[in-house]
Amino acid sequence: MLFNSLYFALFFPVVTFLFFVVPVKLRNYLLLVAGCVFYMAAIPSYIIILFAAIIIDYYAALQIQKSESNNHRKRWLVLSIVATCALLFVFKYIDFFITNLNMFYSIFDYEQLKPYKILLPIGLSFHTFQSLSYVIEVYKKKYIAEKKLSDYALYVMFYPQLVAGPIERPQTLLAQIKKPKYFDYHNLKYGLTLMWWGFFKKMAIADHLSFFVDKLYDNPHSASGADSLMGIYFFAIQIYCDFSGYTDIARGAAKVMGFDLSLNFNKPYYATSFGNFWQRWHISLSTWFRDYIYIPLGGNKKRHIFNLIITFLISGLWHGANWTFVTWGGIHVLYLITEIYIKKIPIQLPKILKQIIVFHLVCLAWVFFRAANFNEVSAVFNSLIAHTYSKSSFFGNFENTIEFATVLLMIIIGFIIEFRYKVNPLFEAMDKRKVSVQYLFSVSAILILIFFGSFIKPQQFIYFQF
């Protein structure tokens, strides 16, 4: 189910209302049912896959918890990881594997294998990683295995963050699930404000920007240099507003019911280094890779560069079954390695210059993330180098110009809000104002979405494909 759909406009208030009117003991069951309905809105049968992963990891964690033998505990951990990752491999990577195997077969004239063309279950990578974090935390004895299956199932199927995160640890979300929740007017205002901010970024900025970005990548070979330059900048803004918008809506919907989800973005384009960028961008995923891959490999203590390479190549592959994503991860490895050696040079650049350099290099890497293949990547970069910058085909008619002016205005408003109010936009400031000012803000916020939001055809969130 899309947050920016009519279905969710009905789903959210109904579920929230029922959550506070049913007896406290039944509220988690209600949320579990809501999670099932939310997930089944896409492809109903795929919920079986989710149930299979839940049962495997739930049982494995119990076995790890009660076992006194380290070898026995490790076997259950490996079984859980292999079984869970096998589901991910079959549904996300099997055709990628077959395609690359066929390239090898073609060298020796072997018979080609047919791809399965299995449709990827929505959000599979996210709830796979959340399940794995639970089992690993139990194995490390940092969390006690959950005995109640319904509570663990809700931890995986909590609808606000079910399909695109944040990826929560059991210490944060599962611990909250076990505590009763009650209505709080402050949580309601906080959550709704955060949801509005997410909808604004998604519907008033990201969805409008997609018009220009899609126009570039649908036909990059005929794009002018101006088209490519604008498309690169616009995609950087689009993916940030799209994904952070989803996170804000998720955090807001959870907050209304009394749940606190992790902060997933902290003004990443203000980063002064690439290490700093990854401390600000998709924080729950970055920390997941840090804690469960980078540090176990040795972290900074040994084979530092090797550990970075492995971690970021896996991160690239996690994002998509395509060599463009792996290359995107590899580019960020090169950025980080270069940065390690540059830091040894005793030269201090102004903060603003560091931010400009990091932002533009991140934008260039996004081309590999957005392009469907290396042919498109080449076309975009070729147009940047070889074609004219005197005009853009984006402004072929009046309608396109109006669309550009609209999205530019929304970007400016969004920038002012985020720059002025930082991580928690508007709420703290508005909460201190008079009631009349708060109502005026609420009406204005709703009108902005009505007049400038993209409602004609709700667009799927970019990270739903992962």
RANOR-V168787 format. One record per helix or strand of 2 or more residues. SS is the DSSP state (H for helix, E for strand). FROM is the first residue (numbers start at 1). LEN is the number of residues. If there is no record, write none. Layout:
SS&FROM&LEN  SS&FROM&LEN
//
This chain:
H&6&16  H&24&17  H&44&23  H&70&38  H&124&16  H&149&9  H&159&3  H&170&8  H&185&34  H&220&3  H&225&32  H&268&3  H&274&7  H&283&15  H&304&16  H&323&20  H&351&20  H&374&13  H&393&3  H&398&24  H&427&5  H&435&18  H&462&4
//
